[in-house]
């Protein structure tokens, strides 16, 4: 039987990693389930990057790629967050976890249900509290970011990135064509509007604003047209590239609140 303090998180991107960090520091045991080739943009603060690098460190926490569930559980005892390739949660069909958090941020539910764990939390739009999850945590920037919803759904996806110093859509880069990407300006690079930051099959990808490259998809990744591939931060603070965002911390706090609410309510 799995430990009651074990929390399985679906997804290992920057938001999921902020949640994982919050729960780990609160004393929970955390395991991340990922896909074979995650499309991570904020690689330096995403445990999902361990799928490629085998081990990553985020704000002092080690995350390692596990071979299987047995390997993952051993890592947990060594105070490591294991990342396991298990998009369909096959390892947990016989022995379901007590707590499951879906933080894939797919803007829709791609397979999470109440039957998958004793406590099930969904992050962002696509989930309905009391129907497919026990609670939903708001992921939209603004007054209600991180709010725990015990009924209903999160705000719908607008498709417009959050406002940072007056910039929204301009700070996010989407692929204009498909092909293999070659990075010219990687994470941490200062750029000006019009600078070439990458090539997609010889087609130049340019920054739309002055700032710092906070996120960049992995070099050599085959991207499709319309895929998010980079993030330019107008604040130009290098430390922001390598630390968990305010948004991820707020959502992590909401997830922790929701979990503690159900633990106390049900005396688990």
N, C-alpha and C positions, 0 to 999 in steps of 0.2 A: 504494500500500500504506500502511496506517495505521501510525503510529509505535508502536514496541514499548512506549513509555512511556505510551501513551494507555490510560486506564482509563474504560470506559463504565459508568456507574451507572444502573440502572433505579430510578426514584423519586427525588424531591427533597425529601422531608419532613425533619423535624428529625433523625432517626437517619441518613438518607442524607447529610444535609448535614454532620453530624459526621464521617462516614466521608470525605466529599469533602474536608473541611478537613484531616483527618489525612494523606490521600494527597497532596494538593496541597503541604502543608508538607514532606512527605518527598521532594518533587522529581518526582512523577508529574504527567502531564498528564491532566486530568479533564474528562469530558463527561457531562452528566446528561440522560437521556431521560425525559420526563414525558408525562402525558396532557393533554388540552385544558383540563380544568377540575379541577385537583387540589384535594382537600379538605384543605387545610393548616390545622392547629390552631395550632401554634407558629410562626406566620407570620414572626416577627422573626428566627428562626434557621433558616429553610427556604429553600433556593435555589429551590424550586418556586414561591415567591411571585413570582419574576421573570416567570412566565407572565402575571401580572396587572400587575405594576409595571414590567416591562421590564428593570429593573436593581435588584439588592439588594446590600448589603454585610454580610457576616457575619465578624466578628472580623478585619476588615481585608482580606478577600478579596472581590473583585468577581465577581458572577454576573450574566450578561446573557442575555436571550432571543435566540436565534439564529433567523434566517429559514430556514436550511437547513444541510446538512452542510458546505458550502463556507464559509459564514459562520461556523459553529462552529469550524472548524479555524483560521480566521484569528484568532478571539478567543483561542484557546489560545496562539497565538504571542505574543499581547499580554498573557499572564499572567492571562487572564480565564477563569473557569469558564463555559462556555456551557451554557444549558439549551435543549434542542431538543424540540419536540413530536413524539414518535415512540414511542407506546406499544407498537407491534408490532415495533419495531427494523427497520423497512423499509430505512433507510439503510445497514444493515450486513449485508444479505443477500448482497451480492456481495463485499464486502471486510470480512470479519469482524474484530473487534478481538482483540488478544492477551489482554486481560483484561476480564472482565465481572463486575460485582457486582450481584446482585439484592437491593436493600434497600427494596423496596416495602412490606414488612412487612404482607402481606395474610393472613398466617397459613396460607397455602397457596401452592403453585407455580402461577402463572397464565401459564406459557408459557416458562420458562427451561429450557434443556437444554445438555448438554455440547457439542453441535455448534455452539453460538453463539459460542464463543471458545476460545482455547488454554487459558486458565485461567478457570474459572467458580466464583464464590463465592456462596453463598446465605446470607442473614441471617435467623435465626429459624426457627420451625417451618414445615413444608411441604416441606422439601428433604431429600434423602438423599445424603450424601457417597458418591461413587463410583458413583452411579446417574444423577442428573440434574444434579449439580454436583460439582466436585472437592473442595470443603470446605464445611462449614457453620460459621457463627459463632453461638454462643449469644447470645440476646437477652433472656433472662429475668433480671431482677434477682436478685442473690444471689451465692453463692460462685463460680459458674461463668460469670458474665457475661463475655462477650468470649472465652470459650474456643474454640479452633479444633478442630473435629471432622473427622477424615479418614475416619471411618466412622460410619455411623448418622445420627441426626437430633437436632435440638435438642429441648429440653423442650417438651411440648405447651402450647398456649395455655390458660390457666386461666380467662381472661375477667375476672380480678381484677387491677386496676392495682397497680403496685409500692407498697410501704409507704413513705410519707414522713411522719416524725414521728407515726406511729401511724394515719395516714389512708390508706385504699386506695380503695375504691369511692366514698367520700364526696367525694373531691377531683376526680373526673371527672364531667362533665355530659353526659348524653345527651339528645337531643331526645325529648320525650314526645308530640309530634305533628308532622305535616309542614306545611311552608309556608316562606315567605320570612322570614329572620331579620333582626331589627333590633337592632344592638348598643346596649346602654345603658352597660355597663362594659367598655371595651376592655382590651387587654393593658397591664399596668402599673398598673391600678386596684386600690386596696385595697378589699376588700369584707368584710362581716360575714355570718354565717349568716342567711339569710332575705332578703338583698338581691336585688333584681331585677337581673340582669346582661344580659338580652336579652329580646326578644319574638319569638315565632314566631306570626305571624298573630294578634296581640293577646293570645296566651297567654303569661303571664309565666314566665320561666325564672329560677329562684332559686339562689343559692349555698347549699350545704349546710354549709359551714364558714367560719370566719374565715380570711382569707388574701389573696393577691394573684392577680389574673388573669394567669396565665402563658401561657395559650393561649386563642385565640378564633377560631372560623371567620370567614371574610370576611363583612363586612356585605352584606346583600342576597342571600346564597347561599340557594338553595332546598334545605332539608334534609328528610330523610325520618325518620320515627319510628325511634328506636333508634340514630340516627347520633351519633357523638361530636362534640360541638360546642364544648366548653370544658374548661379545666384550671385548677383553683384550687390554688395552692401555699401550704401553711400556714406556710412559713418567712418569707414576706413580704419577701423580698429582691428589690428592683427589678432588680438586676444579673442575676439568674437568668433574667429574662424575655428578656434580650437577649444571652445567651451560651449556647454549646453545653453541653448537660447532661453530667453525669458518666457517664450511661448511654451516650450517643452517643459520648463519647470512648473509653470502654472497648470498645465494639463496633468503633469505628474502628481501635483498636489491634489487635484480633483480625483484622480484615480485612487490615491491613497485614502482620501476621505471616504470615497464610495466603498472601498474594501473594508475599512474599519467600521463603517455604518452597518454593513451586513454581518460582519463578525460579531459585533456587540448585540445586534438585534436577534441573531439566531444562536448566540452563545456558542459559537464554533471554536 
